[in-house]
Amino acid sequence: MAQNTLLTHDKFLLGTFATNCGGGMTVSTLPDRWQATWENNLKLGKLLDDAGMDFMLPIARWIGYGGETDFHGYVLETVTWATALLANTRNISVFATVHTVANHPVVVAKQIATMAQISGNRVGLNIVAGWNKPEYDALGVKLPDDHETRYGYAQEWFDFIKKIWHHDGRFDWDGKYFQAKGVYGNPRPEFDPPIFNAAGSGQGREFASRNANFLFTPAMELERSKKEVAELKAQGDAQGRKVDVMTFSHVVCRPTEAEAKAEWERIMGNIDNGAVDNLMNLQFAHAHSFPHELLEQIRERMAAGHGGFPLVGTPEQVADGLCALHAAGFRGTTLSFVDYVKEFPYFRDTVLPLLQQRGIR
């Protein structure tokens, strides 16, 4: 079986984000917003697979953000979701998003190895060190106040997993956070899966540079992004590792610019303001995935696509936006839609051919 293609292909990577979550990435009261049923996810997974899309990335949530819709209160668990999608697709990579605090390394190591065998190594792992205090409260555990502790825990967690994947025979683990005896991994993945990590703090980005293949960061102003991407890649180089930088985007693609703008206004006219307020407050208080100096500028983007880069317009304009992200140094982007199954086919038929013509796919 071949190594995961995300680690071997040079094309601009495209995937979807949060299709396992009710509402997707749009914090909206719209009645036609994304419904994250298994039926819809399976239908979309097959559409993406047939279209040659690269990956699907879920969000792991345990409680929602409140508001009128309790945004992300309805969420399909990511390991079982990803396993089922991998069993029903042929080429696309599917990630499991895993919170370090809620999932023991010995269990995760075997889950990923099993998923690799099911899929021919198309599984990926998105590591979440933790930021959302109400979720920690719901799990009955304490969110450490300092990033050193959060990422120290995450580092040992992932070191433990890697040893299980690579060590022959039994071993004991005597660390600061985990102690175990007679551990071994069987089966083990043939290749290490691609690792995603979203990080905004200094400690988080150091963790990503040491461990991740792809670091996620928001694209706000592309001139700023060019510098940031170069710095993040250099940070990986300093660790002797190749770390690519990814971002996330929200797509409103229509035949005319006027139609696309009208749809954007429809989204903005149906915001779940309570959920947006809660999400923004949590990002300010506990997370560093978004640089704080930018958070106040992005409420509209947060409502439309959870902070994603807006790709709004005709197919040509959307393709222009994706090419601009590529030119800024991003290795790829996730895509979200108000309704993925309804809107993706138009993107597939009109935007993907333009990207191929322009040489980035």
N, C-alpha and C positions, 0 to 999 in steps of 0.2 A: 504494500500500500504506500502511496506517495505521501510526502510531507504536505501539510496544509498549504493550500495555494496562496493564502494571504501573506505567507512568508516567502513565497517564491516568485510571484508575479509583480511586474513593475507598473501596472495600470493604476489609474486613480480609482481608489476603492470606494464603492457605494454600498450602503446597507440601510436597513430600517432600524428605528429606535422605538422602544416602548410599545410595541404592538400587543404585548401581554397585559397592558394596563388599560383600564377603562378611561376613555378620553384620549388615549395615546399621549401626545405631548401638548395638546391644546386644552387650556384651562377654560372650558367653555360650557355654557348651558344649552348650546345648540342641540336640538333634538336629533339631528343627523350626525352627531359626533361619533367617533369610533367606539364600537362595542367590542370589547376584548374577549369574545367567546372563543372557545376552541375551534368551532366551525369556521369563524372568520379568520383565525390565525392559520389554520390549515390551508384554507383557500388562498390566502395571501402568500404563504410559504411556497406553495406550488407555482403561483404566478411569478414570484421573484426568482425561483430556481430556474424556471423555463426561460426567463428573460436574461439570465446570466448575471444577476446581481450577486454581490460578493458575500454578504453576511446579514444576519439578523441579530440585534443586540437588545436584550430585555432590561427593564428596570426591576430591581428587587425591592418591593415595598411590603411592609407588614401592617401599616395603618395609613389612612389617607390624610389629605390636607384640609379636610373640613369644607366649609363653604356650602353653597346650595347643593352641589353635586358630590361632595366628599371626594374631590379629585384624587385619583389613584387609591381610592378605598377598595376598588374591585381590581384584583391583580392575580394573574395566574402565576404560580410558583415557578421559578426559572429553570431549575434542574429538570423537573418532569416535563415542563413545556419544551425545553430544548431537545430532550431525548426523543420525545414524540415527533418533533419536526424533523430531526435528523433521520429517524426511521422512515419518514415519508417523503424525503427529498433525495436528490442524487449528487448535486455539486455544491450547493451553497453551504457556507460555514454558519454554524449557529452557536452563539455564546450562552453560557450560563453565568449570570451575575450572582456573586456569592459574597455575603457579608462575613468577614472573618470572625466576628464575635459570636455569630449564631450557628456556625458550622465547623465541626471538628476536622482538623487536617487529615486524619486517617480516613474519615468518611469521604471527604471531598476528593482525596487522591483516588479512591476506588471508583467514585461516581464518574470522574472525568475519564479514567481509564476505560470504564465500561462504555461510556459515550463515544470514545475514540474508536473502540472496536465495532460498535454498531454502525458508525458513520464512515469508516475509512479515513479517520483522522481529520474530520471536518469540524470537530468541536473546538471552541475557544473558551477561555476563562477570563471574566471581568472581575477584578478584585476590588471590593469596597471595604476600606478601613473603618468607615463609620463617621457620621456627622449629624444625623437626625436624632436629636435627644428624645423626642416623644416616642420614636421607635424603640430606642434603648429602654425607655420606661415600660413600653408594652412587652418587651422581652424579659423584663425583670433584671436587667443588668445596668451597670453604671457606665455612662459615656465619660471617658477620661477628659479632663479639662484641657490637657496639653497634647499637642500633636506628637511630641516625642514618644509619649506612652502609646498612643494609638498606632503610630507607625512602627514602633518597636515591637508591639504585639503582632502587627501584620507581617513584619519581616520574619519573625520566628515562625509564624503560621505558614508562610510560603516556603521558608527554608525546610521545614519539616515535610511539606508535601513533595518538594523536589528530591529530598533524600529518599522518600518512599518510592518515587518514580525511578531512581537511578541506582539505589543500593542493592547489591546482591546479598540475599540472605537476611537473617533477622538482625535487628539492632535495638539498642535502648536509646531513648531520648530524655535527656535531663537538662531542660532549659529553664528560663525564667518564668515562662507562662505555661509550658507543657512538660509533663513528665509521663513517660510511657515505657513499657518493657516488652521485648519480644516482637517488635513491630516489623512487618514486611509487606510488600505490595505485590499482589498477584491476582489479576493481570496488571500489567503496566502499559502505558501508551508507548507505541513505537517511536513517536516523535513528541517532543514537548509541544503542547498546544500554544497558539498565539495568546499572549496576555495583554488585556486592555486594563488601563487604569486612568481615572479622571482625577486630576490633582491641580490645585491652585496654590497651596502653601509651599514654602520652601522645603519643609520636611516631606510633603507629599510628592513633590517633583523629584527630590532625591530618591525616594522609594521607587518611583516610576523609572528613573534612569537606571537604577540597579536591577530592576526586575521585569519591566514591561517591554513589549515590542511596540506598543502603540499607546501614546499618552494623549488623552482627550483634554482639549481646552477650548473655550468659546472663542469665536471669531467676531469681534466687535467692529473695529476699524482695521481694514486690511493692511494699511501701511504699518500700523502698530503690530499686526499679526506677523508680518514678514520678519521683523526684528525678533519677536518673541519665539517664533518657530526656529529661527537660526540659533538662538540662545539655548533652546531646549535640546536641539540636536547636538550642539556642542557639549552640553552637559552629559548626554549619553556617550559621546565620543571620549570624554574624559574618564568615563567608567570602562572604556574599552568595549562599548556596546553600541549597536545601531538601534536607535529609538526613533521611530517615526511619530509624527504629530497628526492627530485627527481632530476634526471638529464635528459639529452637528448643525443641521439646517432644517428649516421648515419650508415646504413647497406649496405655493399657490400658483398653479400653472393653468392658463386658460388660452383660448385662441386669440383673444385680443387683450391689450393692456388694460382697457377699460373694464373688461369682465374680471380680470385678476384683481384689480384694485377694488372693485365692488365686492368681491368675495372677502378680501382682507377687511373691508369696512364692516361686512356682515359679522365676521369673527369678532372684531373689536366691539361691536354693538351687543354682543352676547357673552361678555366675559363673566366668569364666576369670580366676582371681586373678592369675596371672602376667602376663597381658596388661594387666589393670587396674593392677597395680603399675608396669609399664613405662610405661603411658600417663600415670599420675599423676606419675611421676618426670620424664618428659620435659616435662610441662606446667610443673612447678616449675622445672626447670633452664633451659629455653630459650624458653618461650612466655609471652606476656602476654595471650592471648585470654581467660583467666579471671583476675579479680583474685586475687592470691595469698592474701589473707586469707580468701577463701571456699573455696579448694581443699580444705582439710582437712575441710570440712563436706560435701563432695559426692561422696565415694567411692561411695556407694550410687547416686546419680544417674549417676555416670560409668559404672558397671557396667550399669545398665538402659538408658541412652540417651545415653551419651557426654556427660553433664552437662546434658541437656535438662530442661526444666521438666516435672514429672510430671503427666500428665492421667489419673488413675486413678479409675475408678468407672463409674456408669451413664451413659447418653447425656446425661441432664440434668446430672450432675455434671461430665462432660467439657465440655459446653457452658458451664457456669458458669465453669470454669477458663479457657476461651478468652475469654469475656467479661471476665474479670478481667484478662487480659493486655491486652485492648483498652482497658479502663478505665485501665490503668497507662500508656497512651500508646504501646504498641507498635503498629507499622503492620501487623504480621502475624507469623506463626510458621511454621517448618517442622514437620513431623510425622514421627515414626518409629514403627514397629511391629516386633514380633518377626518377623512375617511379613506384609509389606505386602499382597500379593495376597490372602491369606486374610482379613486383618482389615479392610482398607480398605472393602469393601462394606458392612459393618455400620456403620462410621462414616459412610459416605455416606448410608445409608438412615435413620439415626437422629439423628445429630448435625447434619449440614448443614441439614436442615429447621428445627431449633431455632435455629440461627444466623440463618437467614433470617427466622424469626418475630421474633427479637429485634433485627433491623435492622442487623446488622453485616456481613451478606453480601448 
